[in-house]
Amino acid sequence: MHPIRMRIIQTLITKKGLSTQQISEYLPDVPQATLYRHLNKLVHTDIIKPIQENKIRGAVEKIYALSDDGVNLTEEDVDKISREEHFQYFFSFLTNLMGDFDDYLKRDYIDINKDGVTYRQANIYLSDQELQNLMEAISKLILNQIDNKPTKGRKLINISNIIIPK
């Protein structure tokens, strides 16, 4: 999956029903023509769908949302995916993550500490319930910030979680 399409999907996961203009506010670094091209691909593959059309000064503004069967995999769906497919999805995730980090490193000026860049690995012993509690706490912290709009003082931050039992 293309990184821009992943970002569009991530935006629509938490914001139910956005216009192209509203999506572009969450993706200010994506040129409008590029955004339209990726939106069209996502609509064509039934991952997102227009849920409303508004007439504005003679033009039609479409409101987009995730399709009911788009990216929301059930536990049963995940169980049916083969090990090879899981590996391919994980590899795609890592490739996108490495591309994001490479883009960061290509900037004219970086300050790892000031920019808040971190990559760490921690091995901890948890019961199933403790793991569930940890995942819920992390989700709650992220959800408290997820509706933040881009402003002068804010920058887009990619937070990626990987949990692998040893």
N, C-alpha and C positions, 0 to 999 in steps of 0.2 A: 504494500500500500504506500502510495506517495506521501511524503511528510506533510505537505500542505493539505491533502485530503484527510490525513489523520487529525490535523489541527482543526479542520472544519468539523469533523465528527466529534472531537472532544468538546468543541464549543457548543454544539447542538445537544450533547448528552445532558448538560446541566441547564441549558437555556431552551425551553420548549417553545419553538416557533420564532424564528428570526428572519428579517429581510436580509437581502444581500448587503445593504448599507450597514445594518446592525452587525452582521458577521464581520464585515470589513473593519469595524471599530475594534473588534477583538483580535484582528489580524492586520494591524496597521502596516506591517512590513511587506504584505502581499499585494502586488499590483492588481488593480481592478480587473484587467483582462484575464490575468492568471486565475483570480478568484472565480470569475464566471466560468472559465474553462473547467476548473476542478468541480465546481458545483454541478455543471452539466454532466460530467462523468459520474458523479455520485447519484444524480437523479436517474441517469440512463441505466445504472446497475441496481436501481431500487434500494440503495442504502439510505438515501434521503428522498423526501417527496415534498412537493408544494402542498401546503395544507390550506392556503388562503390566497386570494388575489385581491389587491386593493387598487382601485383606479385613482391615480394621482396625476392631475394636470394632463390628461390624455394618455399617460403611460400606465402600464400595469406593473405593480410591485408585487412580487411573490414572497410569501412567507414560507420558510422551509423548516422541516422537522425530520427527525429520524423516522424511517419506516418502522412499523411495528416489528418486522422480521429482519431489520437491517443489521445492526451490530450487537444486538442484545442476545448473546448466547446463553441458553439455559444450562443448568448443570448437566442435563441429559445430552445437550449438543456437545459440551466439552468432553463428556465421557465417550462420545462416539468418535472423537478425533483421534487418529492414529498417533503413535509416538513420533513417527516421521513428520506428520503434519504439525504436531506441537513443536518439534525442533525447528521446522521451517518458520512458524509464526514467531518463535523466540529469536531465531536468527534475524528475521526481518525487524523485530523490535530493537535488537542490538545494533543492527546496521543503521537504523534511523537515529538511534542514540549516538552512535559514533559520528554520524554526519553532523548532528547538532553540535557535538563537541569540537569537531574539526572546523565548523563555521565559526565557533567562538574563538578558537586559537588563531584563525586567519584575520581577526580584527587588527586594526592598526595599533591599538593599545589595549592591553589586558592587565588586570590586577586581580589575580586569583582570589586573594583574601577579601578585598573590597567588593568584588563582584559576587561573593558568596559561593563560589564554585567549590564543590566538594564531591569527592567520591571515596567512599569508605565501605569497608566490609566488617561486620561484627558477627561473631558466632556466639549465640546465646541459647541456653537451655530453657524451653518453654513447654508447658503442657498444651494440649489442644485448646483448652479454655483461655489460657494466658495468651496464646497466639491470636485467638479470635479477639480478645480484649485489646491487644496491641494494634491489630489491623483496624478495629473500629475507632480507636483513639486517633490513629494517623488519618483515617478518612474524615473524621470530625474536624480535625485541624485544617485539612485541605479544603473541606466544604465551607468552612467559615470564611475563606478568602476567595473562593472560586468565582463569585459574582463581581469581583473587582474589575472595573473598566480601565483600559489604558489611559494614563494621564501623564503629565510631564514628569512627575516624580516616580512613576512606576515603570518597571521593565518586565518583559515577559520572562518568566522563570519556568524551566522544565524540571519537574520533580518526578523521578522515576523510581518505582519500587520493584524489587525482585526478591521474592522469598522462595528459597529452595531448601527443603529439609535435607540434612546430611545423614 
